[in-house]
Amino acid sequence: MPCSSLIGHDVNDRKLLSRDVPWPPEADFQLYAVATRFPQGLAAQVTLIPTAWPGVFDV
């Protein structure tokens, strides 16, 4: 799934949670992408930063 699709889902989730109240701040949400193999396409677009867990990266 392209990064723009993840951002679109983030915006939709915030809209659903704020029907009668102001939008929750962006800082209250985090985006996660899950892949069963190394994300070569994503790695070509951004820098993947290794974490303490094998196979888990920050972007």
mmCIF file of the N, C-alpha and C atoms, coordinates in Angstrom:
data_MODEL
# 
_entry.id   MODEL 
# 
loop_
_atom_site.group_PDB 
_atom_site.id 
_atom_site.type_symbol 
_atom_site.label_atom_id 
_atom_site.label_alt_id 
_atom_site.label_comp_id 
_atom_site.label_asym_id 
_atom_site.label_entity_id 
_atom_site.label_seq_id 
_atom_site.pdbx_PDB_ins_code 
_atom_site.Cartn_x 
_atom_site.Cartn_y 
_atom_site.Cartn_z 
_atom_site.occupancy 
_atom_site.B_iso_or_equiv 
_atom_site.pdbx_formal_charge 
_atom_site.auth_seq_id 
_atom_site.auth_comp_id 
_atom_site.auth_asym_id 
_atom_site.auth_atom_id 
_atom_site.pdbx_PDB_model_num 
ATOM 1   N N  . MET A 1 1  ? 0.852   -1.170  0.000  1.00 0.00 ? 1  MET A N  1 
ATOM 2   C CA . MET A 1 1  ? 0.000   0.000   0.000  1.00 0.00 ? 1  MET A CA 1 
ATOM 3   C C  . MET A 1 1  ? 0.897   1.232   0.000  1.00 0.00 ? 1  MET A C  1 
ATOM 4   N N  . PRO A 1 2  ? 0.680   2.152   -0.906 1.00 0.00 ? 2  PRO A N  1 
ATOM 5   C CA . PRO A 1 2  ? 1.494   3.368   -0.940 1.00 0.00 ? 2  PRO A CA 1 
ATOM 6   C C  . PRO A 1 2  ? 1.313   4.192   0.329  1.00 0.00 ? 2  PRO A C  1 
ATOM 7   N N  . CYS A 1 3  ? 2.328   4.980   0.674  1.00 0.00 ? 3  CYS A N  1 
ATOM 8   C CA . CYS A 1 3  ? 2.262   5.825   1.872  1.00 0.00 ? 3  CYS A CA 1 
ATOM 9   C C  . CYS A 1 3  ? 1.055   6.750   1.830  1.00 0.00 ? 3  CYS A C  1 
ATOM 10  N N  . SER A 1 4  ? 0.697   7.251   0.645  1.00 0.00 ? 4  SER A N  1 
ATOM 11  C CA . SER A 1 4  ? -0.457  8.159   0.550  1.00 0.00 ? 4  SER A CA 1 
ATOM 12  C C  . SER A 1 4  ? -1.743  7.462   0.979  1.00 0.00 ? 4  SER A C  1 
ATOM 13  N N  . SER A 1 5  ? -1.848  6.156   0.754  1.00 0.00 ? 5  SER A N  1 
ATOM 14  C CA . SER A 1 5  ? -3.035  5.417   1.199  1.00 0.00 ? 5  SER A CA 1 
ATOM 15  C C  . SER A 1 5  ? -3.088  5.357   2.716  1.00 0.00 ? 5  SER A C  1 
ATOM 16  N N  . LEU A 1 6  ? -1.939  5.152   3.360  1.00 0.00 ? 6  LEU A N  1 
ATOM 17  C CA . LEU A 1 6  ? -1.914  5.133   4.825  1.00 0.00 ? 6  LEU A CA 1 
ATOM 18  C C  . LEU A 1 6  ? -2.330  6.479   5.392  1.00 0.00 ? 6  LEU A C  1 
ATOM 19  N N  . ILE A 1 7  ? -1.856  7.552   4.791  1.00 0.00 ? 7  ILE A N  1 
ATOM 20  C CA . ILE A 1 7  ? -2.218  8.891   5.264  1.00 0.00 ? 7  ILE A CA 1 
ATOM 21  C C  . ILE A 1 7  ? -3.712  9.127   5.071  1.00 0.00 ? 7  ILE A C  1 
ATOM 22  N N  . GLY A 1 8  ? -4.261  8.652   3.962  1.00 0.00 ? 8  GLY A N  1 
ATOM 23  C CA . GLY A 1 8  ? -5.702  8.780   3.728  1.00 0.00 ? 8  GLY A CA 1 
ATOM 24  C C  . GLY A 1 8  ? -6.511  8.057   4.789  1.00 0.00 ? 8  GLY A C  1 
ATOM 25  N N  . HIS A 1 9  ? -6.072  6.871   5.184  1.00 0.00 ? 9  HIS A N  1 
ATOM 26  C CA . HIS A 1 9  ? -6.769  6.139   6.244  1.00 0.00 ? 9  HIS A CA 1 
ATOM 27  C C  . HIS A 1 9  ? -6.661  6.881   7.567  1.00 0.00 ? 9  HIS A C  1 
ATOM 28  N N  . ASP A 1 10 ? -5.519  7.491   7.834  1.00 0.00 ? 10 ASP A N  1 
ATOM 29  C CA . ASP A 1 10 ? -5.330  8.272   9.054  1.00 0.00 ? 10 ASP A CA 1 
ATOM 30  C C  . ASP A 1 10 ? -6.346  9.412   9.113  1.00 0.00 ? 10 ASP A C  1 
ATOM 31  N N  . VAL A 1 11 ? -6.502  10.135  8.023  1.00 0.00 ? 11 VAL A N  1 
ATOM 32  C CA . VAL A 1 11 ? -7.449  11.255  7.978  1.00 0.00 ? 11 VAL A CA 1 
ATOM 33  C C  . VAL A 1 11 ? -8.875  10.739  8.162  1.00 0.00 ? 11 VAL A C  1 
ATOM 34  N N  . ASN A 1 12 ? -9.224  9.634   7.510  1.00 0.00 ? 12 ASN A N  1 
ATOM 35  C CA . ASN A 1 12 ? -10.578 9.083   7.660  1.00 0.00 ? 12 ASN A CA 1 
ATOM 36  C C  . ASN A 1 12 ? -10.848 8.662   9.093  1.00 0.00 ? 12 ASN A C  1 
ATOM 37  N N  . ASP A 1 13 ? -9.881  8.035   9.748  1.00 0.00 ? 13 ASP A N  1 
ATOM 38  C CA . ASP A 1 13 ? -10.064 7.628   11.143 1.00 0.00 ? 13 ASP A CA 1 
ATOM 39  C C  . ASP A 1 13 ? -10.289 8.838   12.040 1.00 0.00 ? 13 ASP A C  1 
ATOM 40  N N  . ARG A 1 14 ? -9.518  9.883   11.819 1.00 0.00 ? 14 ARG A N  1 
ATOM 41  C CA . ARG A 1 14 ? -9.699  11.093  12.626 1.00 0.00 ? 14 ARG A CA 1 
ATOM 42  C C  . ARG A 1 14 ? -11.067 11.709  12.400 1.00 0.00 ? 14 ARG A C  1 
ATOM 43  N N  . LYS A 1 15 ? -11.559 11.683  11.172 1.00 0.00 ? 15 LYS A N  1 
ATOM 44  C CA . LYS A 1 15 ? -12.898 12.212  10.886 1.00 0.00 ? 15 LYS A CA 1 
ATOM 45  C C  . LYS A 1 15 ? -13.970 11.403  11.607 1.00 0.00 ? 15 LYS A C  1 
ATOM 46  N N  . LEU A 1 16 ? -13.847 10.070  11.571 1.00 0.00 ? 16 LEU A N  1 
ATOM 47  C CA . LEU A 1 16 ? -14.836 9.222   12.220 1.00 0.00 ? 16 LEU A CA 1 
ATOM 48  C C  . LEU A 1 16 ? -14.877 9.425   13.732 1.00 0.00 ? 16 LEU A C  1 
ATOM 49  N N  . LEU A 1 17 ? -13.731 9.673   14.331 1.00 0.00 ? 17 LEU A N  1 
ATOM 50  C CA . LEU A 1 17 ? -13.662 9.856   15.776 1.00 0.00 ? 17 LEU A CA 1 
ATOM 51  C C  . LEU A 1 17 ? -14.139 11.231  16.228 1.00 0.00 ? 17 LEU A C  1 
ATOM 52  N N  . SER A 1 18 ? -14.322 12.142  15.313 1.00 0.00 ? 18 SER A N  1 
ATOM 53  C CA . SER A 1 18 ? -14.622 13.524  15.701 1.00 0.00 ? 18 SER A CA 1 
ATOM 54  C C  . SER A 1 18 ? -15.903 14.037  15.049 1.00 0.00 ? 18 SER A C  1 
ATOM 55  N N  . ARG A 1 19 ? -16.925 13.216  15.030 1.00 0.00 ? 19 ARG A N  1 
ATOM 56  C CA . ARG A 1 19 ? -18.164 13.645  14.367 1.00 0.00 ? 19 ARG A CA 1 
ATOM 57  C C  . ARG A 1 19 ? -18.768 14.890  14.996 1.00 0.00 ? 19 ARG A C  1 
ATOM 58  N N  . ASP A 1 20 ? -18.813 14.971  16.322 1.00 0.00 ? 20 ASP A N  1 
ATOM 59  C CA . ASP A 1 20 ? -19.436 16.114  16.992 1.00 0.00 ? 20 ASP A CA 1 
ATOM 60  C C  . ASP A 1 20 ? -18.460 16.923  17.831 1.00 0.00 ? 20 ASP A C  1 
ATOM 61  N N  . VAL A 1 21 ? -17.196 16.611  17.737 1.00 0.00 ? 21 VAL A N  1 
ATOM 62  C CA . VAL A 1 21 ? -16.171 17.317  18.518 1.00 0.00 ? 21 VAL A CA 1 
ATOM 63  C C  . VAL A 1 21 ? -15.032 17.697  17.573 1.00 0.00 ? 21 VAL A C  1 
ATOM 64  N N  . PRO A 1 22 ? -14.135 18.581  17.989 1.00 0.00 ? 22 PRO A N  1 
ATOM 65  C CA . PRO A 1 22 ? -12.988 18.926  17.125 1.00 0.00 ? 22 PRO A CA 1 
ATOM 66  C C  . PRO A 1 22 ? -12.122 17.699  16.837 1.00 0.00 ? 22 PRO A C  1 
ATOM 67  N N  . TRP A 1 23 ? -11.414 17.762  15.718 1.00 0.00 ? 23 TRP A N  1 
ATOM 68  C CA . TRP A 1 23 ? -10.525 16.658  15.347 1.00 0.00 ? 23 TRP A CA 1 
ATOM 69  C C  . TRP A 1 23 ? -9.496  16.422  16.431 1.00 0.00 ? 23 TRP A C  1 
ATOM 70  N N  . PRO A 1 24 ? -9.214  15.154  16.753 1.00 0.00 ? 24 PRO A N  1 
ATOM 71  C CA . PRO A 1 24 ? -8.102  14.877  17.675 1.00 0.00 ? 24 PRO A CA 1 
ATOM 72  C C  . PRO A 1 24 ? -6.787  15.313  17.027 1.00 0.00 ? 24 PRO A C  1 
ATOM 73  N N  . PRO A 1 25 ? -5.807  15.699  17.830 1.00 0.00 ? 25 PRO A N  1 
ATOM 74  C CA . PRO A 1 25 ? -4.528  16.133  17.253 1.00 0.00 ? 25 PRO A CA 1 
ATOM 75  C C  . PRO A 1 25 ? -3.808  14.983  16.546 1.00 0.00 ? 25 PRO A C  1 
ATOM 76  N N  . GLU A 1 26 ? -3.054  15.320  15.517 1.00 0.00 ? 26 GLU A N  1 
ATOM 77  C CA . GLU A 1 26 ? -2.312  14.305  14.762 1.00 0.00 ? 26 GLU A CA 1 
ATOM 78  C C  . GLU A 1 26 ? -1.369  13.518  15.659 1.00 0.00 ? 26 GLU A C  1 
ATOM 79  N N  . ALA A 1 27 ? -0.858  14.153  16.696 1.00 0.00 ? 27 ALA A N  1 
ATOM 80  C CA . ALA A 1 27 ? 0.092   13.486  17.581 1.00 0.00 ? 27 ALA A CA 1 
ATOM 81  C C  . ALA A 1 27 ? -0.538  12.303  18.324 1.00 0.00 ? 27 ALA A C  1 
ATOM 82  N N  . ASP A 1 28 ? -1.869  12.254  18.384 1.00 0.00 ? 28 ASP A N  1 
ATOM 83  C CA . ASP A 1 28 ? -2.552  11.147  19.062 1.00 0.00 ? 28 ASP A CA 1 
ATOM 84  C C  . ASP A 1 28 ? -2.642  9.896   18.194 1.00 0.00 ? 28 ASP A C  1 
ATOM 85  N N  . PHE A 1 29 ? -2.202  9.975   16.941 1.00 0.00 ? 29 PHE A N  1 
ATOM 86  C CA . PHE A 1 29 ? -2.301  8.866   16.009 1.00 0.00 ? 29 PHE A CA 1 
ATOM 87  C C  . PHE A 1 29 ? -0.916  8.469   15.520 1.00 0.00 ? 29 PHE A C  1 
ATOM 88  N N  . GLN A 1 30 ? -0.750  7.186   15.242 1.00 0.00 ? 30 GLN A N  1 
ATOM 89  C CA . GLN A 1 30 ? 0.488   6.688   14.658 1.00 0.00 ? 30 GLN A CA 1 
ATOM 90  C C  . GLN A 1 30 ? 0.125   5.777   13.492 1.00 0.00 ? 30 GLN A C  1 
ATOM 91  N N  . LEU A 1 31 ? 0.910   5.831   12.441 1.00 0.00 ? 31 LEU A N  1 
ATOM 92  C CA . LEU A 1 31 ? 0.695   4.977   11.279 1.00 0.00 ? 31 LEU A CA 1 
ATOM 93  C C  . LEU A 1 31 ? 1.671   3.811   11.323 1.00 0.00 ? 31 LEU A C  1 
ATOM 94  N N  . TYR A 1 32 ? 1.155   2.638   11.026 1.00 0.00 ? 32 TYR A N  1 
ATOM 95  C CA . TYR A 1 32 ? 1.986   1.439   10.968 1.00 0.00 ? 32 TYR A CA 1 
ATOM 96  C C  . TYR A 1 32 ? 1.761   0.750   9.637  1.00 0.00 ? 32 TYR A C  1 
ATOM 97  N N  . ALA A 1 33 ? 2.814   0.277   9.042  1.00 0.00 ? 33 ALA A N  1 
ATOM 98  C CA . ALA A 1 33 ? 2.715   -0.537  7.831  1.00 0.00 ? 33 ALA A CA 1 
ATOM 99  C C  . ALA A 1 33 ? 3.276   -1.909  8.169  1.00 0.00 ? 33 ALA A C  1 
ATOM 100 N N  . VAL A 1 34 ? 2.591   -2.939  7.740  1.00 0.00 ? 34 VAL A N  1 
ATOM 101 C CA . VAL A 1 34 ? 3.026   -4.304  8.016  1.00 0.00 ? 34 VAL A CA 1 
ATOM 102 C C  . VAL A 1 34 ? 3.274   -4.999  6.682  1.00 0.00 ? 34 VAL A C  1 
ATOM 103 N N  . ALA A 1 35 ? 4.435   -5.639  6.576  1.00 0.00 ? 35 ALA A N  1 
ATOM 104 C CA . ALA A 1 35 ? 4.772   -6.376  5.364  1.00 0.00 ? 35 ALA A CA 1 
ATOM 105 C C  . ALA A 1 35 ? 5.308   -7.747  5.764  1.00 0.00 ? 35 ALA A C  1 
ATOM 106 N N  . THR A 1 36 ? 5.041   -8.735  4.934  1.00 0.00 ? 36 THR A N  1 
ATOM 107 C CA . THR A 1 36 ? 5.547   -10.076 5.224  1.00 0.00 ? 36 THR A CA 1 
ATOM 108 C C  . THR A 1 36 ? 6.966   -10.272 4.697  1.00 0.00 ? 36 THR A C  1 
ATOM 109 N N  . ARG A 1 37 ? 7.413   -9.353  3.851  1.00 0.00 ? 37 ARG A N  1 
ATOM 110 C CA . ARG A 1 37 ? 8.784   -9.372  3.336  1.00 0.00 ? 37 ARG A CA 1 
ATOM 111 C C  . ARG A 1 37 ? 9.380   -7.983  3.491  1.00 0.00 ? 37 ARG A C  1 
ATOM 112 N N  . PHE A 1 38 ? 10.690  -7.876  3.294  1.00 0.00 ? 38 PHE A N  1 
ATOM 113 C CA . PHE A 1 38 ? 11.336  -6.570  3.392  1.00 0.00 ? 38 PHE A CA 1 
ATOM 114 C C  . PHE A 1 38 ? 10.714  -5.625  2.368  1.00 0.00 ? 38 PHE A C  1 
ATOM 115 N N  . PRO A 1 39 ? 10.295  -4.435  2.785  1.00 0.00 ? 39 PRO A N  1 
ATOM 116 C CA . PRO A 1 39 ? 9.611   -3.498  1.869  1.00 0.00 ? 39 PRO A CA 1 
ATOM 117 C C  . PRO A 1 39 ? 10.586  -2.764  0.949  1.00 0.00 ? 39 PRO A C  1 
ATOM 118 N N  . GLN A 1 40 ? 11.005  -3.413  -0.123 1.00 0.00 ? 40 GLN A N  1 
ATOM 119 C CA . GLN A 1 40 ? 12.009  -2.832  -1.012 1.00 0.00 ? 40 GLN A CA 1 
ATOM 120 C C  . GLN A 1 40 ? 11.538  -1.530  -1.647 1.00 0.00 ? 40 GLN A C  1 
ATOM 121 N N  . GLY A 1 41 ? 10.267  -1.464  -2.034 1.00 0.00 ? 41 GLY A N  1 
ATOM 122 C CA . GLY A 1 41 ? 9.752   -0.231  -2.635 1.00 0.00 ? 41 GLY A CA 1 
ATOM 123 C C  . GLY A 1 41 ? 9.782   0.930   -1.651 1.00 0.00 ? 41 GLY A C  1 
ATOM 124 N N  . LEU A 1 42 ? 9.373   0.678   -0.412 1.00 0.00 ? 42 LEU A N  1 
ATOM 125 C CA . LEU A 1 42 ? 9.408   1.725   0.614  1.00 0.00 ? 42 LEU A CA 1 
ATOM 126 C C  . LEU A 1 42 ? 10.841  2.106   0.940  1.00 0.00 ? 42 LEU A C  1 
ATOM 127 N N  . ALA A 1 43 ? 11.717  1.129   1.042  1.00 0.00 ? 43 ALA A N  1 
ATOM 128 C CA . ALA A 1 43 ? 13.123  1.391   1.368  1.00 0.00 ? 43 ALA A CA 1 
ATOM 129 C C  . ALA A 1 43 ? 13.790  2.240   0.290  1.00 0.00 ? 43 ALA A C  1 
ATOM 130 N N  . ALA A 1 44 ? 13.298  2.166   -0.945 1.00 0.00 ? 44 ALA A N  1 
ATOM 131 C CA . ALA A 1 44 ? 13.859  2.986   -2.027 1.00 0.00 ? 44 ALA A CA 1 
ATOM 132 C C  . ALA A 1 44 ? 13.397  4.436   -1.912 1.00 0.00 ? 44 ALA A C  1 
ATOM 133 N N  . GLN A 1 45 ? 12.286  4.672   -1.188 1.00 0.00 ? 45 GLN A N  1 
ATOM 134 C CA . GLN A 1 45 ? 11.726  6.024   -1.078 1.00 0.00 ? 45 GLN A CA 1 
ATOM 135 C C  . GLN A 1 45 ? 12.164  6.754   0.182  1.00 0.00 ? 45 GLN A C  1 
ATOM 136 N N  . VAL A 1 46 ? 12.367  6.027   1.276  1.00 0.00 ? 46 VAL A N  1 
ATOM 137 C CA . VAL A 1 46 ? 12.682  6.643   2.565  1.00 0.00 ? 46 VAL A CA 1 
ATOM 138 C C  . VAL A 1 46 ? 13.808  5.872   3.242  1.00 0.00 ? 46 VAL A C  1 
ATOM 139 N N  . THR A 1 47 ? 14.357  6.433   4.292  1.00 0.00 ? 47 THR A N  1 
ATOM 140 C CA . THR A 1 47 ? 15.380  5.751   5.068  1.00 0.00 ? 47 THR A CA 1 
ATOM 141 C C  . THR A 1 47 ? 14.708  4.923   6.154  1.00 0.00 ? 47 THR A C  1 
ATOM 142 N N  . LEU A 1 48 ? 14.982  3.628   6.177  1.00 0.00 ? 48 LEU A N  1 
ATOM 143 C CA . LEU A 1 48 ? 14.451  2.751   7.214  1.00 0.00 ? 48 LEU A CA 1 
ATOM 144 C C  . LEU A 1 48 ? 15.452  2.713   8.362  1.00 0.00 ? 48 LEU A C  1 
ATOM 145 N N  . ILE A 1 49 ? 14.998  3.037   9.554  1.00 0.00 ? 49 ILE A N  1 
ATOM 146 C CA . ILE A 1 49 ? 15.866  3.088   10.722 1.00 0.00 ? 49 ILE A CA 1 
ATOM 147 C C  . ILE A 1 49 ? 15.621  1.833   11.559 1.00 0.00 ? 49 ILE A C  1 
ATOM 148 N N  . PRO A 1 50 ? 16.631  0.987   11.736 1.00 0.00 ? 50 PRO A N  1 
ATOM 149 C CA . PRO A 1 50 ? 16.449  -0.228  12.533 1.00 0.00 ? 50 PRO A CA 1 
ATOM 150 C C  . PRO A 1 50 ? 16.067  0.111   13.977 1.00 0.00 ? 50 PRO A C  1 
ATOM 151 N N  . THR A 1 51 ? 15.262  -0.750  14.580 1.00 0.00 ? 51 THR A N  1 
ATOM 152 C CA . THR A 1 51 ? 14.870  -0.597  15.992 1.00 0.00 ? 51 THR A CA 1 
ATOM 153 C C  . THR A 1 51 ? 15.509  -1.728  16.791 1.00 0.00 ? 51 THR A C  1 
ATOM 154 N N  . ALA A 1 52 ? 15.117  -1.850  18.032 1.00 0.00 ? 52 ALA A N  1 
ATOM 155 C CA . ALA A 1 52 ? 15.651  -2.889  18.906 1.00 0.00 ? 52 ALA A CA 1 
ATOM 156 C C  . ALA A 1 52 ? 15.131  -4.269  18.515 1.00 0.00 ? 52 ALA A C  1 
ATOM 157 N N  . TRP A 1 53 ? 14.097  -4.325  17.690 1.00 0.00 ? 53 TRP A N  1 
ATOM 158 C CA . TRP A 1 53 ? 13.496  -5.592  17.296 1.00 0.00 ? 53 TRP A CA 1 
ATOM 159 C C  . TRP A 1 53 ? 13.922  -5.947  15.883 1.00 0.00 ? 53 TRP A C  1 
ATOM 160 N N  . PRO A 1 54 ? 14.395  -7.161  15.668 1.00 0.00 ? 54 PRO A N  1 
ATOM 161 C CA . PRO A 1 54 ? 14.821  -7.567  14.322 1.00 0.00 ? 54 PRO A CA 1 
ATOM 162 C C  . PRO A 1 54 ? 13.661  -7.470  13.321 1.00 0.00 ? 54 PRO A C  1 
ATOM 163 N N  . GLY A 1 55 ? 13.916  -6.880  12.176 1.00 0.00 ? 55 GLY A N  1 
ATOM 164 C CA . GLY A 1 55 ? 12.892  -6.779  11.141 1.00 0.00 ? 55 GLY A CA 1 
ATOM 165 C C  . GLY A 1 55 ? 11.886  -5.666  11.335 1.00 0.00 ? 55 GLY A C  1 
ATOM 166 N N  . VAL A 1 56 ? 12.047  -4.850  12.377 1.00 0.00 ? 56 VAL A N  1 
ATOM 167 C CA . VAL A 1 56 ? 11.143  -3.718  12.644 1.00 0.00 ? 56 VAL A CA 1 
ATOM 168 C C  . VAL A 1 56 ? 11.928  -2.433  12.423 1.00 0.00 ? 56 VAL A C  1 
ATOM 169 N N  . PHE A 1 57 ? 11.350  -1.517  11.647 1.00 0.00 ? 57 PHE A N  1 
ATOM 170 C CA . PHE A 1 57 ? 12.035  -0.287  11.290 1.00 0.00 ? 57 PHE A CA 1 
ATOM 171 C C  . PHE A 1 57 ? 11.152  0.913   11.567 1.00 0.00 ? 57 PHE A C  1 
ATOM 172 N N  . ASP A 1 58 ? 11.780  2.038   11.908 1.00 0.00 ? 58 ASP A N  1 
ATOM 173 C CA . ASP A 1 58 ? 11.124  3.332   11.983 1.00 0.00 ? 58 ASP A CA 1 
ATOM 174 C C  . ASP A 1 58 ? 11.363  4.043   10.668 1.00 0.00 ? 58 ASP A C  1 
ATOM 175 N N  . VAL A 1 59 ? 10.429  4.899   10.298 1.00 0.00 ? 59 VAL A N  1 
ATOM 176 C CA . VAL A 1 59 ? 10.591  5.722   9.100  1.00 0.00 ? 59 VAL A CA 1 
ATOM 177 C C  . VAL A 1 59 ? 10.553  7.178   9.523  1.00 0.00 ? 59 VAL A C  1 
# 
